[in-house]
Amino acid sequence: MNGPGDSIVKMKWVNLQVIMSTAIDLPSHENDITLNAFKGREIFSGFANQGGPPTATMKSSIMASHNSVARKGCQNLGDRISIMINISGRALAYYGEALNNKDEALYLSALLALTAGEAYPLSMTDPTSIRLMGNKTWLSRSLGTGDTIIPKFPLGSVQGIRQISTEVIKIDMIFVQILSTPTDHSFELDAVGQVFPGTIPTTEPAKYAADASKSHLPAAQTDSECDEHRRRFIATCISNGIQFTANLWEQLKRDVVHPNYNQGIFRDLQPNTALCIPAQRFLDQLQRDTSPEMLEGTAFDVGEANIFLTWVTDPRSMYYIGSLSFRLQCTMDGRQALMTITSIKEDWKDAKLEQLQAAIPTDLLNASCMTSRVWILQPLEIDEGVVLRWRIVAKALLLGEPDLVEELRLHGNQHDAVAALKADACVGG
């Protein structure tokens, strides 16, 4: 890197990572915890993020560019839009009406992203919806306000949006059934007790430098505090069987481990040898009621079980496991998905729980499971038993879902279908 007097400064990569993490941790002059969590990251991440440079069909995230520009000191909001467009590789400028506040800039940025094919704005979540001209909109701010490491997107890939206004969005969605929260599954928890008779131990992630900054890890929780949540997560896997667990693990490796865990100061995730015996017990539980044909077609052996349990016991994984999860019934033959890390909105307190529905925008089906792909909806307008308009009261992560498009093809037209496509669903904030 450049040094004083046109000199060149050499530095070990690990030391650079520590300096970067220290810079990110310095408190900002803005009294905003969410923004402080991402302070400085845009300097080091760039905008063409994971997967190599943009191509003719794969474009760098427009919303990542928005988040980076929003951190700068540009006072003219229209100029922010122009800069965002330019650093996204588009030779355009904003000459529209003067923007009154940051929410208007966010709304326009989201529209540009969706038009280009970036579905990320659909997964953005925050307790409050943004307001335009005094009216609540369907769009939320993002808890990751400063996130500049958003994956690239295929150009023109958003196909399920029919109409957008400031107040509502008309969008294709797949509705699935919310099952009860797992409050009493003693049989499943007993099965977990066969795997881990005592408190489930935490596996600390390996780092390239032993004294590397701990700022990359979530606030420390004790093994006892994490134990119940980890047990319920493992119980769900045992209940749904080896095929569900294998699919879930492939999803987590693709969307979470490779792009997120195996980065920076952290070494690649490797099996914890101390979990060899629990891994074999876990595999035995998964195979308990599985047919020989299913076992032959499932590539989930004791080695995969070991590294899966290593991931479960990694403290970073508590973000995905969460403190409370719901099960979604996705197929007629009983296959389920997990809904975790529910981010509730301000309207949640007025919602009637028996009316709530879970739905996934079709444009988020293939999105990363790191994003909030499930919308929890409350009916807002009903005419003769038909919901004319919904309101978003929460969003959540979706983990381990089966092929919902295939389920719609096979059973979507049945009156008792558990997954139903509703085209042109009208949704507001």
N, C-alpha and C positions, 0 to 999 in steps of 0.2 A: 504494500500500500504506500501511498505518497507520504513523505515525511518533510521536515523543514528543509528549505534550501534545495528543493528538487531531489532530495535524497529518497532512498527507498527503505522502508521499515519492514523487517521480517518479524513474524509473530507466529507462535504455535497456534494451531487451529483451536485447541482446547482453551488456551488463554483468551483467544478472541471470543469464544462462546461465553466464558465467564464475564468478560467485560460487557458483552452485549446484554446478558441477563441482569447485570448490575445496573446498566443504563436504563433498562426497561423498568427496573424496580424503583428508580428515583421518583419521588412524588412530584406530580405535575402541579403547576400553578392553578390548574382547574380542580375544583373540589368535586371530582367525579370518579368514583371508585371503578366503574366499568371502563372508562377511558384510560385510567391509570394502569389497568391491567394489560393494556396493549401499547403503552407508551414506548415509542422508539422502534417498534417492531417493523413498521413500514420501511424504515431505513435499510434493514437487512434482508427483508423478505422479497422485495421487488414486487412485480405485479403479474408476471407470467407464470407464477407459482408452479405447482407440482406437475410432473409429467413432461418436462421439456418445454421448448419455446412454442408459441402459438403457431397454428398451421392454417391452411385455407378453411378448414372446417372446425377446428378446435380453437376457441378464443379465450384469452385471459379474462378473468372475472371483472365485469363492470362494477359490481358492488364492492369488490376489493379496492378498486380505484377510488370509488366514492368515499370509502372509509378512510383511505389514506389522505385524500384531499381535505376531508372534513377536519383532520387533525392539524392542518396548517392554518396560517394566520390570514388567509385571503378573506377580506371583508365583503367583497362583492359576490353574492351568492350565484349570480349568473355566470361569473368568471369561474367559479368552482365547477359548474356543470361543464363549461368548455374545457377546463383543464382535465377533468375526469374523462371526457370523451377522447381528448388528445392522447393521454397516456394509455388509453385502452386501444390505441392503434387506429383511431378513426379521425380523418382530417375534416372535422366539423366544428362549428362553434355555435353557442347559444345566443340567439338574438330575440328571444321572446320577451314577454312582459317581465318587469322587475319582480324578483322574488322577495317575499316579505319575511320569511323565516326559514330555519333549517329544515323544518318538516316539509315545506314545499320543495326544497332542493332534494330531499330524500325521496319524495313521491315521484318527481320527474326522473330521478336516477333509477328507481325501481321500474318505472314504465319503460325506460330505455333498455334496461336489462332484460325484462320479459319479452320485449319486442325482438331483441336480438336472439333470444333463445335461452337465457339464463333463468333457471327456475328458482334460484336461491331466495329472491324476495318472498316467495310463497311460504318459506320455512322460517322466516324471521319472526321472532316472538319477544314480547315484552309485556309487563303488566298493563300498560296503557296503549291504546290505539292512538295513532296520530290524528290530529284534527286539521281540516282544511276549511277555511271560511266558516269556522265555528261548528262544523259538522264532523262527527266521528266517521272515520274511514275503515275500510277492511284491512288496511296495511298497518303493521306494527313496526316500531323500531326494533333493533336487534340487541339482544343482551351482549352480543359480541360487536359492540359499536366500532371498535378499532381493529377488527379482524381484517388483515390484508392477505391471509393465506387461504383464500377460498378457491376451490378447484376450478379449472377451466371448464368450459361447457361447449357442447356441439352447437354450431350455428343453426338457428331456426328450429331448435328441438322442442320448444314450448308449443304444443298443439291443442291443449285442452281448454284454453281460455276463449270464451265466446264474446265477452263484452266486459269493459272496465269503465267505471265512473269513479268519481272521488269517494262515493259512499258505498258502493257495492261492486262485487266482481261476480260474473256469471261464468261458472267453471265446471268442467266434468270431474266428478268425484266418485270413488268407490266406497260405499258404506258397508261397514262390518259391525258385528255384534260385540258389545262390551260385556264381558263376563264379570262376575263379582270379583272384588279384590281378594287375594288369597289370604284370608284371615284364619281359616281353619283347615289346613291340609295336613293333618297329623300323620297320615300314612306316608305321604311324600317326605315330610320332615323326618320321619323315622328312617326312611331310606337314606337320607342325607347323613343321619346319625351313624349308619353303617360305613359311610365313606369317611366322615370326620367325627369320631366319637367325642373328641374334645373341641375346644374353641379353635376355629379355623385360623391358622397362622397367616400373617401377611408376608408376601414375598417382595422384598425391596428391589426396585429395578436397578440393574447394573449400569454404572456410568463409566465413561472413559477416564474421568478423573475422580478419585475418591472424595476430594474436598470440593467438588463442583457445587455450584449454588443449588440450594434446596428450593429456590423460588419457583422452579418448574413443577413442583409437586403440590397437590392440594393440601389444605390444612390437615395436619396429622390427626388421624383417628386411631383409637386403640383397637386391638383385635376384638375385644369384647363389643365395642360399639359397632363394628362392621359385621360381626358374626351373624346376627339374625338376617340381615339383608343378603349376605352371601348365601346363607342356607336356603332362603326362599328362591333365590335365583337358580341355584343348583337343583332345588326341588322341581322347579318348572321344567328344567331340562330333562330330569328323570321322568316326570309325568308325561312329557311329549315324546320321549323316546330318542333313539340314536339318530334317526334320519333328521329330526328337527335340530338336534344338537350339532350334527355335522354341518347342516346348512347354515346354522347360526354362526358357527366358528369360521366357515368360509367367508361369510359376510363380514365378520369382525376383522379377520385378517386383511381382507381387501380394503375395507373402508376406514379402519381404525389403527390396526397394528402397523402395517407397512407405511402409510403416509403420516402417522402421528406419533406412535411410540418409538419406532426405529429411526429417530431423528435427533439432531443436536447433540447434547452431552450424553444421551442415553445409548447404550449398546443395544444391538438387536435382541428382541425378546427370545430367551432360550428357556427350555424346560428346567424347572426347579427339581433337582434330583431328590430333594427331601419329600417330594410329592409322588414318588414312584408307587408306593403302596396305596395311597388314596386314589391315584389314577386308575389302578387296576380294579379297585373296589367300585369306583365310579363307572367304569366300563361294564363291569358285571351288572350293575343296576340298570344301565341303559339297555343291555342286551337281554334283560330278564324275560320280557314277553315278545321278543322280536323273532320273526320267522327266519328260517335259514336263507330264504331268497332275499330278504331285506338285508341281512348281514353281508351277503355276497356282493350286493350292489352299493355298499356303504364303505367309503375309505376313511373310517374313523377307528384307529387302533389305539393301543395303550399309549403310544408316543404322542398321538394327537390329544388324547385325554389328559396327558401330563401337561402339555403346554397350554391347553385350554384352562386347566385348574390354576396354572401359573398366572395366566391372564386374570382370572377371577380374583385371585388373591393379591394382585398388584394394586397398590393404593390408587393409581390413576384410574382404575376401572370402576371405582365407586361412582364416578360420574354417570356411567352407563347402567350400572346395576340399580342405583337409586335407593331411596328409602321406602318407596312404595311403588309397586308395579301392578298393572292390570293385564288381564289376558283378553285377547281378542279372538273370537271365533271366526275363522277365515274360510273354512271349507265345509262342505256337507259331510265329509268323512271325519270331521273332528279336529283337523289340524289347526293349530293356534299360532298366534304371534304375541310378542310382549310389547306392552306400551309402558315406557318408563320416563322419568324426569319430566313430569307434567308441569308446564309453566302456565299458571293460571292468570287470567286477566281480571280486570276490575269488575267485570260483570258476573264473575263466577259466584259471588256471594248471593246474587239474586236468582241464580239458576235452580231449576227443579231437577234433581239428580235423575229422576225416572224418565225425564224427557230427553236427556242428553244422548247424542249420537256420535259415533266415531267415524270419520271419513278421511280418505287419503286422496288428495288431488292426483289425477292420473299423471300429471307432469312430474310428480315427486316419486313415482313408483321406483324408478331406477336411480334416484338421487342417493347420495351417501347417507348411511344410517347415522352419521354424526349430526345430522340436521333434524329439526322437528318436522317430521313428515305427516303426523296425524293431527287433524283438526278435531277438536271437541266442539260440537255444535249444539246450540239450543234453538228450537223453533221460535221465530219472531213473529211471523204472520202465517195463519192457518185459515184455509177456506175449504169447508166441507171435508175435513180430514186430510187435506193435501197441504203440505208445507210450501208456502210461496217464498218465504225468505228465512234464512238462518242467520244466527249471530255466533261469531267465534268467541268462546269463553275460555278456551285453553288450547295449547298445542303440546305435543309430546314426541319423544323418540319412538321409532318403530323398529323392533328387532326380531329377526328370525321368521319373517313372514314367508308363506309359500307363494307360488306363482298365482297371483290374484287374477291376472288376465286369463290364464288357463281355466281357473275356477269359474270365471264369468262365461267363458265359452261353453263349458260343460253344463253349468247349472244356473246361469244368470237369469234365465227366463222362467224358472220355476217360482211358484207363488211362495214357497217356503225357503227360498234361497237365503243363505246366511251372508252372502256378498252380493251387493246390487250396485250396478252402475246407474248413476243419476246424472244425465247430461244437462248442462245449462243450469246447474244448481245456483241459486242466487244467495250470496253470502255477504253480510256486512260486518262491521266491527261491533 
